[in-house]
Amino acid sequence: MLSYPTIANKPRVFQSLTGLKIEEFEQLLQPFGQAWDAYVEEHHIQGKPRQRRYGAGRKSQLNSLEDKLLFILVYFRLYPTQAVQGFLFDMGQPQAHEWVHKLSGVLNQALGYEKQLPEREPHRLEAVLQQCPSLEFIIDGTERRINRPKDKEDQKQYYSGKKTAHTVKNNVMSHRRGKVVFLSDTYEGKKHDKAICDEEDYQFPLGSKLWKDTGFQGYEPQGVITLQPKKKPRKQELTEAEKQRNREISSERVEVEHQIGGIKRCNIVTDKFRNRMAHYVDDGMETACGLHNFRLTHRQLATA
């Protein structure tokens, strides 16, 4: 059985299984405990309102707070099937299913306590961006594969020609040399990156500088300086000066690719998404962004 005591003295294995160093795990444990206490005050593990005080009844398979946090971090990091997740933690698939969905919410709440979750509401975006000192931001879209929908209309909407697969899509925004500050809603794979921007109607502080790629061609928010590589004209070639300018812009906006790479250290947003619980495809991406921000924040503090 996988448990915290069995791997706490194996730092490389621990980081491979959870995506966090042991000291980062211990820092996350306190807010996770607060979120768990808040949850059990209102619910028991089946998600119904409590009828008696917490602690009565049969004993949990995950006895300690450390094992609960380990359980959900392993799930996000490795994204095994729930049968395999249950085997690793000495429980059946139905129990693993219950723990996954309860502890996912607790982990998300803990990251919220730590102020590591990205903003999700477009109407609050301008106020959030105003707090970034440089007022320089980078935006990019990212897609994740999902199972092929059964409904024919959904198949058309979720089919991405770019990925030649059925996908969901988000826009991610980060500030320069910082963390992910905004995550859009989750859309069907057919939807264009720019169309998401137009639909969510982002507002930026005046004088902001926005780095973007050609997926946002034509997106020019008011009062914002935008920088984007120039597309090669049809049947023509770019000049050497234009190519050099494109390389300079790409070298600046590659930072958001590193941010997305950090988010996708969680295999739950890399592997084909299998869960069918309502909104979990969106919640999983938000939590993965929060885990990336948490790691980034604490590692920047460690090297400061």
Buried (B, 14 or more C-beta within 10 A) or exposed (E): EBBBEEBBEEEEEBBEBBBBBBEBBEBBBEBBBBBBEBBBEEBBBEEEEEEEEEEEEEEBBBEEBBBBBBBBBBBBBBBBEBEBBBBBBEBEBEBBBBBBBBBBBBBBBBBBBBEBBBBBEBEEBBEBBEEBEEBBBBBBBBBBBBEEBEEEEEEEBBBBEEEEBBBBBBBBBBBBEBBBBBBBBBBBBBBBBBEBBEEBEBBBBEEBBBBBBEBBEEBEBEEBBBBBBEEEEEEEEBEEEBBEBBEEBBEBBEBBBEBBEBBBBBBBBBBEBEBEEEEBBBBBBBBBBBBBBBBBBBEEEEEE
